[in-house]
Amino acid sequence: MNTAARSKPFRAIFFGSPAFAVPSLDALNALAEVVGVICQPDRPAGRGLTLTAPAVKVRALELGLTVAQPTKMKTGEFAAWVREQQADVALVVAYGRILRRDVLDGPRLGCVNVHASLLPKYRGAAPITWAVVRGETDTGVTLMKLDEGMDTGPTFARVTTPVGPDETAGELGERVARLGAATVTEWLPKYVAGDFTLEPQDDAMATLAPILRKDDGRIDWAAPAQRVHDHVRGMNPWPGAVTTARGRPVKIQATRVVASGAGEASDEASGAPDAGHVVLVDKSRVLVACGAGTVELVRVQPEGKRAMRGLEWAMGRGVAEGDVLGL
């Protein structure tokens, strides 16, 4: 053990896997003696399915920390290892598994989770994406003491941040990751010192943020324009908002609401086109009708091609006025 580690006021274990968790790992490493970093196993990734380490593992090894990637956690051996570390606390950030009671009780003060929403809203695996898809104007991070439920434990810190009207889930995720790290820096020492109050969540106010599936990216053009826009930015970068044009898939990477449809006459009365119709292709833009209102296709990626401006796609005859998307 080096002198710097001995000078840190408490011992901690870190649980986390994706890039979102890396800023919090850095924050914890500055605060505490990190006696172990637990991540998901390496997995195949990319077109070549190359075995790839989680971002947290890569950063932990750069910091010279001990890394473990257990595949089995129900035998009791892992819980015993956690107890043997004699940690004061464990910090859990997007680890990807619900921890058993014997693991939660291993550290002296239990396990603290950094959750990327204002709990009890958006409990679950993808809180940032679903907050954007559902048009939230603010979100944030919550620190809670973990129990055996899915994000149901009592909370002790909440920090709010606004969501930009055109901000994607990817962009918001980077900001919230940094916000989570700052919240850890401010509040985890208070937690270890006992300078906090645990507040139970109001389960009646809870909403869910389920794990994302590829099919979640499909665009429903019958939805209002604002909802389509929120869906597109919420599904960026993964799984991507997808529709079809002339029978071929195309990702819609960015849109702009041109007309919301709010307060306007009904489609039948106004003679408005059906949802998904490309209503305008001119020298500056491509417009698509939604269930109410209209969106501009700002950036798209046709199947097998690079991303491009919507107008560039139309000029290459990937789509034309009068086409119907999503058939």
N, C-alpha and C positions, 0 to 999 in steps of 0.2 A: 504494500500500500504506500503510495507516495505522500509527501507532506501536504500537498494541496488537498488530497482526498480527506486526510485526517482532520484538516481544518474546517471542513464543511459541517454544518450543524446537525444534519440528520442523514439517515441512510434510506435509499429509495430503490424500488424496482420500477421499470418502465415497460408497459405493454402497448404496442402499436405496430402498424405495418406500412400504410401508404405514405406518400409524400406529405399529405395533410398533417401527419403527426410529427414530422421532423422538427418544425419550430418549437413544439412543446418539449421534445427530447432535448434540444439545445437549452431551453429555459431550465429544465430540471437539472441538467448537468451543471449549470452555473450555480444552482442552489444547493445541491445535495451530492453526497457520495452515491453514485448510481452503481449498485452492486449487481445488476443484471438487466438486460434488455431482452424482452420476449417478443418475437414476431411470428407471423405466419411462415410456413415453409416456402422455399424458392418454388416458383411456378413457371411453366412455359409461357412465353409472351412473344408478340410480334408475328410476322408472317412466317418466319423460320421456326417458330415455337422454341426459341432459345430459352434454356433454363435461366430465370432472372431473379435476383434477390430483391426483396422488398426494400423500398427507399429507406426505411428506418434501419434495417440491417446495414446497409451501405454506410449511412451516417454514423451509426454506433461503432462500426469498425474503424472509421476515420478518427473517432474520438478515443479509441483504445479501450472500449467497453466490452464486457463479456456478453455474448449473444447466445440465446437458446431459441430453437424453433420446434417446439414439441408438436408431434402429430397426434399423441394420445394424452388426454388430460383427465380421464375418468378412472385411472387406476390407483390414484392416491400417491403415486410416486412424485408427480409434479407438485402437488400440494405440500408434500414433505420438503421438497427442494425450496419452495417459497419460504417455508418456516425457517429452514436452515440459514437463510440469508440474513435473518434478524433485522429486517427492514422496518423502519418506522412507518412507512407508507408506500403504496404502489400508485402510480399514475397511469391511467388507462386512456388512450386516445386512438379511436378507430382501429382497435385491435382486430375485430371481426368475429369474435366468439363471446358468448355469454359465459362468465366465469362461475364456477360452482362455489358453494358456500365454504368448503374447506380451503379454497384458494383465496376467496375474499377475506377470510379471517386470518390468513397467514401473516401479513404485516401487522405490526402493533396497533396501528390506527386504521386498518382496513384499506380499501381501495377508493381512490378518487377518480372520477371520470370527467373529461372535458367533452361536453356534448355540443354539437354545432347547431343549436337552436335555443329558443327561449322556452324551456320546458315549463309546463307539460305539452306544449305544442311540438309536433313533429318528433315523436319518439320513433326510433328505428334507424335503419341503416343508411338512409339517403336524405337527411333533413335539409341540406342545402338545395339540392335539386327540387324537392317538392315545395319548398318555400318559394322558389322562383316560379315554378310551374303554376302555383296557385296565386300568384300575383301579390305576394306579401311585400309591403313597403319597408319593413324592417325585420331584422332577425338578430342573431347574436350568439353568444356562448353561455353555457350554464355549467358550473362545477357542482357535482353532486357526489355523495357517498354512495357507492354502488351497493345494491342488494341483488337478489337473484332474479328479479324481473327485468324486462326490457326497458331500460331508461326510466325506472319507476322510483329510484331512490330519493331520499331527501336532499334538498339543494342548499347551498350556502353562498353562492356568488352568481350574479347574472350581469352580463354586459351587453348592451344593445348597439347595433350598427344599422344605418339605413341601407336599403337595397336600391341601387340605381335602376331607373326605368328600362334601360337597355343592357344592364349588366347580365352576363351569362353566369351559369352555375360555376363554370371553371374560374372565372374572374373573381366571383364572390368567395369561392372556396379558398383562394390564395389569401384574400383579405381576412377571412374568418380564421384561417390557420394562424396568422400572425396575431390576431386578436386573442385567440386561445392561449398562445404562448405568453402574451403580456398579462393575461388574467392569471395564469399559473404563477408567474413571477410575483404578482401582487398578493395572491390569496393563499397559495399553498403553504408558505411559511406561517401564516396566521392559523391555518388549519392544524399544522403540526404543533403550534404553540397553544392550541385550544382557544384562540381568539376568534370564534365564529359561532353562528347559530344555525343549526339544521332546521330547515322548514319543509314539512311534508308537501308533496305535490297534490294538487286538486285533480283527482282522476277524472272528474266530470268534465274538465276542460281539455282533456288530452286529445290530440290528433296523431295520426300515424304517418310515417314516412317509410314505406316498405322498400325492400331492396329492389334495385332497378333491373328490369328485363329488357331485352332488345326490342320487344314488341311495344314497349312503352313509348318508343320514339315516333310511332306512326301519328301523323298529323290528322286531326279531325277538322276538315274545312267547314263543317257545319257549325262549329263553335264560333262565338263572336270574335272579331278581329283581335281584340286585346288578349283574349285567351289563347288564340293561335300564336300571337307574338310571345307571350309568356312561356308557352310550351316550347317554342323554338329555342329561346335563350336558356330555358331550364334544362333542356336535353343536350346542351353544348358544354363539354365536349363528348360525353357518352351518355346514352347510346347514339345520340344524334337524332335530330328530327327528320323523319323520312316521309316522302310521298312518292307517287309515280307520275311520270310524264310520258305519254305515248308508249305506255306499257313498260317503261324502264324505271328502276329506282333512281331517286335523286335525293341527296341530303340538302335540306334547307338550313344553312348555317346562321343566317341573320335576316331579319325582317324589320319593317317599319310600319307602324299603324298609320294609314292614310286617312281612313274614316272609321270611326268606332261603331257606327250604326246606332248608337244610343240616342233615343228620342226621335229617330227617323221613322218614316212610314214603313209599313210592313212590305216584305218582298212582293207579295201578290199585288198590293195596291200600287207600288212604285214601279213595277215591271223590272225589278232588280234581277240579275242573273243568278243561276243556281250556285251554291257554294262550290268552290274549287275551280270555277271558270276563270280563265285568263282573260280579263276584261280590257286590258290595254297593254300594248307593246309599242313604245315610241322611241325617240332618240335618247331618252333619259332614264326610262324606268320600265319595269314589268309589274303590273298590278293584278292581284288575284282576289276574287270575291270570296268572302267568308259567310257564315250563317247570318251575321250582321256586320256590316262594314267591309273594309278592304285593307289588304296589306300589300306592301311593296316587297318583292324578293330582292334583298340587298346582296346576299352572297349565297351561292349554291355550289354543290359538288356533284356533278353527274357521275353515275356509276363508271368506275374505271378511269376517271379523269381527275385533273387537279381542281382545286377550288377556284371559283371565278365569280365575277360580278354577275348579277342576274341578267343585266342587259347583254353582257358578252355571251352568255348562254343562249339568249334569244337570237342574237345576231348570227350565231352559229347554227341556228334552226333547231336547237334542242327543244324549243317550245315556241308556240306562236299564239297570237290573239285568237280566241275561240276555243283553244284546247281546254280540256277539263283535267285537272290534277286529281290524283287519288283514285282513279278508276281501276 
